[in-house]
Amino acid sequence: MEELDLLKKDWKKNENKFPTVSEQEIYAMLHKNSTSVVKWIFVISILEFAFFLALTLLTSTKEIDGYISKTMMTILTAVDYAIMVYFFFLFYINYKKITSTDKIKNLMSSIIKTRKTVSAYIFAKITFIIIMLTYMFLVLFYNEPEMIHTRLIAEEKGKSYILYIVTFIVVLFSLAIVATAFWYIYKLVYGKLLKRLKKNYDELKKIDL
């Protein structure tokens, strides 16, 4: 966007010398910049998929795997990958559409759609992470020997409700921290790109008026 800003400044300085900078020239620059942004969104989504795939293959979760059936682990893994594959497919479609558009309104529509797709992706990923962590905690809470021992002691003392309340608060607080952390990570990764798209959209609105 620096090129566009410099172009506009030069336009204002020399508006008495030159009639106008063509709208088509500004549109071409905005189109090129928007295409580059959407391409990077697509590339980042693929890199993220590759990262999580490698992480799954390289890390061991034997402690949890012992309490979760292979079928359930397969389902959780499949859902996680399905979310990523589905959305980077959408990112690719958005990229192809934005590269082939030749009208201002179409480009504006593609920008809006891309921004919505990224927001939906972030929401879907964080929601899945929360659901997966909640499920894994419940599995450990009811199957892990130390947790079973703690529950039995609480039941003997008639303080089971206190254990459940404290556990619920701790889990809720932990999930909130994890969700917030992932939200900031995704905003850091995709936020700058979305801001560039928003700026492009605002500039296109000025041309379209």
C-alpha positions in Angstrom: 0.0 0.0 0.0 3.0 2.3 0.3 3.0 2.7 -3.5 -0.6 3.8 -3.5 0.0 6.3 -0.7 3.0 7.8 -2.6 0.9 7.9 -5.8 -1.9 9.8 -4.0 0.5 12.2 -2.4 2.2 12.9 -5.7 -1.3 13.3 -7.3 -2.2 16.0 -4.8 1.1 17.8 -5.1 0.9 17.9 -8.9 -2.8 18.1 -9.4 -2.4 21.5 -11.2 0.2 20.0 -13.6 -1.6 16.7 -14.4 -5.3 16.3 -14.9 -5.9 13.0 -12.9 -4.5 9.6 -12.2 -6.8 7.1 -13.9 -9.1 5.1 -11.7 -8.0 2.0 -13.7 -4.4 2.6 -12.6 -5.4 2.8 -8.9 -7.7 -0.2 -9.3 -4.9 -2.2 -10.9 -2.6 -1.5 -7.9 -5.4 -2.4 -5.4 -6.2 -5.5 -7.3 -2.5 -6.6 -7.3 -2.1 -5.9 -3.6 -5.3 -7.7 -2.7 -4.3 -10.7 -4.8 -1.0 -10.9 -3.0 -2.7 -10.7 0.4 -5.2 -13.5 -0.4 -2.3 -15.6 -1.8 -0.5 -15.3 1.5 -3.6 -16.3 3.5 -3.8 -19.4 1.4 -0.1 -20.2 1.8 -0.2 -19.6 5.5 -3.1 -22.0 5.9 -1.2 -24.7 4.1 1.9 -24.1 6.3 -0.3 -24.3 9.4 -1.7 -27.7 8.2 1.8 -29.0 7.6 2.9 -27.8 11.0 0.1 -29.5 12.9 0.5 -32.7 10.8 4.2 -32.8 11.7 3.4 -32.0 15.3 0.9 -34.9 15.5 3.5 -37.3 13.9 6.4 -36.2 16.1 4.8 -35.9 19.5 3.6 -38.7 21.8 0.3 -38.6 23.7 0.5 -42.1 25.2 -0.9 -40.9 28.6 -4.1 -39.7 27.0 -4.2 -42.3 24.3 -4.4 -45.0 26.9 -7.8 -43.6 28.0 -9.2 -42.7 24.6 -10.1 -45.3 22.0 -8.2 -45.3 18.7 -11.6 -44.6 17.0 -12.1 -41.5 19.0 -8.6 -40.3 18.4 -9.0 -40.9 14.7 -12.3 -38.9 14.7 -10.7 -36.0 16.6 -7.7 -35.9 14.3 -9.9 -36.2 11.2 -12.2 -33.4 12.3 -9.2 -31.1 13.0 -7.6 -31.8 9.6 -11.0 -31.6 7.8 -11.5 -28.0 9.2 -8.1 -27.0 7.9 -8.5 -28.6 4.5 -12.0 -27.2 4.1 -10.9 -23.7 4.8 -7.7 -23.6 2.8 -9.8 -24.9 -0.1 -12.0 -21.9 0.4 -8.9 -19.7 0.6 -7.8 -21.1 -2.7 -11.2 -20.4 -4.3 -11.1 -16.9 -3.0 -7.6 -16.5 -4.4 -8.7 -17.7 -7.9 -11.8 -15.5 -7.9 -9.8 -12.4 -6.8 -7.2 -12.9 -9.5 -9.8 -13.2 -12.3 -12.1 -10.3 -11.3 -12.0 -7.3 -13.5 -14.6 -5.0 -11.9 -14.4 -2.9 -8.8 -17.6 -4.3 -7.2 -16.5 -7.8 -7.8 -13.1 -7.1 -6.2 -14.8 -5.5 -3.2 -17.1 -8.5 -2.9 -14.1 -10.9 -3.0 -12.4 -8.9 -0.3 -15.4 -9.0 2.0 -15.8 -12.7 1.4 -12.2 -13.4 2.1 -12.3 -11.5 5.4 -15.4 -13.4 6.5 -13.8 -16.7 5.6 -10.7 -15.9 7.7 -12.9 -14.9 10.6 -14.9 -18.1 10.3 -11.7 -20.1 10.2 -10.4 -18.6 13.3 -13.7 -19.1 15.1 -13.9 -22.8 13.9 -10.3 -23.6 15.0 -10.7 -22.1 18.4 -14.1 -23.7 19.0 -12.6 -27.1 18.0 -9.6 -26.6 20.3 -11.9 -25.8 23.3 -14.1 -28.8 22.6 -11.1 -31.2 22.2 -9.4 -30.0 25.4 -12.7 -30.2 27.3 -13.2 -33.8 26.1 -9.6 -34.8 27.0 -9.9 -33.3 30.4 -13.1 -35.2 31.1 -11.4 -38.4 30.0 -8.5 -37.8 32.3 -10.8 -36.7 35.2 -12.7 -39.9 35.1 -9.9 -42.4 34.2 -6.6 -41.1 35.5 -5.7 -43.0 38.7 -4.7 -39.9 40.7 -7.9 -38.1 39.7 -10.0 -41.2 40.7 -8.2 -41.3 44.1 -8.9 -37.6 44.6 -12.6 -38.0 43.8 -12.9 -41.0 46.2 -11.3 -39.0 49.1 -13.7 -36.1 48.4 -16.7 -38.5 48.4 -15.6 -40.1 51.7 -15.4 -36.6 53.3 -18.7 -35.6 51.7 -17.0 -32.7 49.8 -17.5 -34.0 46.2 -19.4 -30.8 45.3 -16.5 -28.7 46.3 -14.1 -30.7 44.2 -16.4 -30.4 41.2 -16.9 -26.6 41.7 -13.2 -26.0 42.0 -12.4 -28.2 39.1 -15.0 -26.5 36.9 -13.6 -23.0 37.8 -10.0 -24.2 37.1 -10.9 -25.8 33.8 -13.0 -22.8 32.7 -10.2 -20.4 33.5 -7.6 -22.6 31.7 -9.8 -22.9 28.6 -10.3 -19.1 28.6 -6.5 -18.6 28.7 -5.9 -21.1 25.9 -8.7 -19.6 23.8 -7.4 -16.1 24.3 -3.8 -17.2 23.5 -4.9 -18.9 20.2 -7.0 -15.9 19.3 -4.0 -13.6 19.7 -1.8 -16.0 17.7 -4.3 -16.1 14.8 -4.9 -12.4 15.0 -1.1 -11.9 14.8 -0.8 -14.2 11.9 -3.8 -13.1 9.9 -4.6 -9.7 11.4 -2.1 -7.7 9.4 -3.3 -9.3 6.2 -6.9 -8.5 7.0 -6.0 -4.9 7.8 -4.4 -4.6 4.3 -7.6 -6.0 2.7 -9.7 -3.6 4.8 -7.6 -0.7 3.6 -7.9 -1.8 0.0 -11.7 -2.1 0.4 -11.9 1.4 1.7 -9.9 2.7 -1.2 -12.1 0.9 -3.7 -15.2 2.4 -2.1 -13.8 5.9 -2.9 -13.3 4.9 -6.5 -16.7 3.3 -6.8 -18.5 6.4 -5.4 
